[in-house]
Amino acid sequence: MSMVLSVVLFMCIGSYATFTPIDNYLISCGSTQNITFQGRTFVPDSGHSLLSNDGESSVVVNSKGTTAPSPIYQSARVFTSIASYKFEIRKQGRHWVRLYFYPIPKSERNLASASITVVTEKFVLLNNFTFKNYNGSFLFKEYAINVTSDSLILTFIPSNGSVSFVNAIEVVSVPDELIPDQALALNPSAPFSGISELAFETVYRLNMGGPLLTSQNDTLGRSWENDMKYLHVNSSAVNVSASPGSIKYHAGVTPETAPNWVYATADAMGDPNVPNVNFNLTWVFSVEPSFQYFVRVHFCDIMSKALNNLVFNLYINSDNALGSFDLSSLTGDLGVPYYKDFISNSADSSTLTVSVGPDTMADITNATMNGLEIMKISNQAGSLDGTSSVASLFPDAPSKKNNIAIIVGSVLGAVVGLALIVFCYCCFVGRKSKTTQPAHPWLPLPLYGNSQTITKVSTTSQKSGTASFISLASSSLGRFFTFQEILDATNKFDENLLLGVGGFGRVYKGTLEDGMKVAVKRGNPRSEQGLAEFRTEIEMLSKLRHRHLVSLIGYCDERSEMILVYEYMANGPLRSHLYGTDLPPRQQLTEKSDVYSFGVVLMEVLCTRPALNPVLPREQVNIAEWAMTWQKKGMLDHIMDPNLVGKVNPASLKKFGETAEKCLAEYGVDRPSMGDVLWNLEYALQLEETSSALMEPEDNSTNHIPTIQLTPLEPFDNSVSMIDGGNSGTDDDAEDAATSAVFSQLVNPRGR
């Protein structure tokens, strides 16, 4: 049956095999004879002057006495030192580079433990790959490299004390029009240019609803696998097919884009046995979080009986890539192939999802996809495997010492010159402002509010003329974690460990080396709002300690990351205990839930003032639950009773109470951001500071509370300041502390 299918596929596709690659190297490494594999002939590397080494740096092994997965893996070239293959390029442009690896057993070398590193002049293709950490028995890698010179050099670099090897190599020309220089980037949606300067690695290539297609069925020697194992719900899709001969190629889409068999089969909406008929077909793929991906989606309407009947949506991750997509309106006919390219940024996720679903306004509820290609894009280091550049993987050559000395000297000179400029500027600024601030590896974080301005001076410390800042270099932020420690703790930010998502980024559950469970918050540097929230939380949790607020354990700022590590709330957030909510953890752990817990703390501080002691519950109950009950019953007015207030500016106390009450709103959308909370507390403190000199200000943003009589507050420990958390050294600082008893309980929660 498989033989018949292969013949049918060849007959259906072979007539379109019009592309002839100008460069077409098919090399069987270590072989002594030609090898036929998937209808193509690979020649021995010994018959070409491709291999550049000293003649003793490589050996040949073969699979005598053992069975190889296929003929292409029967022999291998093993390298004991750095060696290169040099391919002369007759036509510059993008080329396929395909590498075959199989650790032939029972050979003189233990190839299963070999460390394989492969680079071109510009790009790292593999970095320290070993079969010890790989589940498969053999490895096939396909890359698309834009060659801009007359040669392409593939270099194999063994690690110290190890060897490297390869079984076969392909270097084949790619049609110029196959991969454009621009695609549509998602989140945010914008054109992405400069693709020709980047290297690609094929990670997935799927034939939806159809059989496996090998290089025999593809004019460019590609393989297309069936999509079934990637479907999120298998029963959600049904296979649709048409005659390959009915596919109508047109200008811009050719058999080189994809074989007609790809467009002649598809997945459409099936019966997943769910109540909502407007479900999505979803495919889920594992990816590396730190890379971007080129996503090409193939469509062809082989189902409809008339034009404009098939209208659906395409989603990549949570982004709507194509909305109300009417395929036939773009192609002008049925059975006409179409494709669309996208750039997906999966920096924060180890999975990539692609979905199609019906448009709610369409007459017919259906969606379809014919083919899908996902390619990893080289990063800023020019790597497709890790963060090391090509230059960093080569050992220093003696002949290059002089050049290195010149480069190092130039760099040091530039650094010294820059340092002098910075020093002069700092002296100028210091003389002008007469304010000294420490230098930090990150930008200093403003102490209050959402402002992006980094030179703001806190009003509570203006009397001493010292600006209040906090940065990740501060020792009060606890332990420093390396980025590798964070990766190990979160299993490389495994999506299965995701606890929550917010404007700041994502929160993952992690486990440290000592077994301690932690919550790891990874900031999103591309979101200005998230950055502001992130900075605010750094400032707040580095100062506050309370049983209802998670404690900050440490941080990581390697590789321009903004990561904070907190204690893990094993029993869930406070709100789940007060209200018994059944929300899943990912919906509970958001910034608005953090605001909610903070509101409970504020309400508890307010309700436990000495003036309220006569009305405190006598029985042993959770004071937070009691404070929450007051809030739910609208008891804020009772807390503000004229006989209970104390000698505190009434506007200040009102602002404090209203801030707490707003934090406890039933729905997250009605709660303020954490930055707004701290701004309101700062404002309340300013009102208190100015109460002796000014009349109570009118605050049009809140409901006015009528005349309030004042009575004394409890004594306050002047040794603690909300701003610096240490001993106050001036009378002004003591005065500030004496007027902020309500706020002091947040920083110094002793006896509670």
Sequence and secondary structure as in RCSB ss.txt:
>XXXX:A:sequence
MSMVLSVVLFMCIGSYATFTPIDNYLISCGSTQNITFQGRTFVPDSGHSLLSNDGESSVVVNSKGTTAPSPIYQS
ARVFTSIASYKFEIRKQGRHWVRLYFYPIPKSERNLASASITVVTEKFVLLNNFTFKNYNGSFLFKEYAINVTSD
SLILTFIPSNGSVSFVNAIEVVSVPDELIPDQALALNPSAPFSGISELAFETVYRLNMGGPLLTSQNDTLGRSWE
NDMKYLHVNSSAVNVSASPGSIKYHAGVTPETAPNWVYATADAMGDPNVPNVNFNLTWVFSVEPSFQYFVRVHFC
DIMSKALNNLVFNLYINSDNALGSFDLSSLTGDLGVPYYKDFISNSADSSTLTVSVGPDTMADITNATMNGLEIM
KISNQAGSLDGTSSVASLFPDAPSKKNNIAIIVGSVLGAVVGLALIVFCYCCFVGRKSKTTQPAHPWLPLPLYGN
SQTITKVSTTSQKSGTASFISLASSSLGRFFTFQEILDATNKFDENLLLGVGGFGRVYKGTLEDGMKVAVKRGNP
RSEQGLAEFRTEIEMLSKLRHRHLVSLIGYCDERSEMILVYEYMANGPLRSHLYGTDLPPRQQLTEKSDVYSFGV
VLMEVLCTRPALNPVLPREQVNIAEWAMTWQKKGMLDHIMDPNLVGKVNPASLKKFGETAEKCLAEYGVDRPSMG
DVLWNLEYALQLEETSSALMEPEDNSTNHIPTIQLTPLEPFDNSVSMIDGGNSGTDDDAEDAATSAVFSQLVNPR
GR
>XXXX:A:secstr
 HHHHHHHHHHHHHTT     SSEEEEETT SS EEETTEEEEEGGGSTTEES SSSEEEEE TTS  SSGGGSE
EEEESS EEEEEE SS EEEEEEEEE   TTSSS GGG  EEEE SS EEEEEE GGG SSSSEEEEEEEEE SS
EEEEEE   TT  EEESEEEEEE  TTTS SEEEETTTTEEEE GGGS EEEEEEEETTS  B GGG TT   BE
ESGGGBSSGGGEEEEE  GGG   BTTB TTTS HHHHTEEEEE     S SS  EEEEEE  TTSEEEEEEEE 
  S SSTT  EEEEEETTEEEEEEEEHHHHHSSTT  EEEEEEEE TT SEEEEEEEE TT SS   EE EEEEE
EE  TTSBSSSS  HHHHS   GGGHHHHHHHHHHHHHHHHHHHHHHHHHHHHHHHHH       SS  EESSSS
   S    GGGGGGT   EE TT GGG EE  HHHHHHHTTTT GGGEEEEETTEEEEEEE TTS EEEEEEE T
T HHHHHHHHHHHHHHTT   TTS  EEEEE GGG  EEEEE  TT  HHHHHH     HHHHSSHHHHHHHHHH
HHHHHHHTSGGGGGGS SS   HHHHHHHHHHTTTHHHHT TTT  SS HHHHHHHHHHHHHHT SSGGGS  HH
HHHHHHHHHHHHHHTTTTS     TTS               TT  TTTSS   SHHHHHHHHT HHHHHHH  T
T 
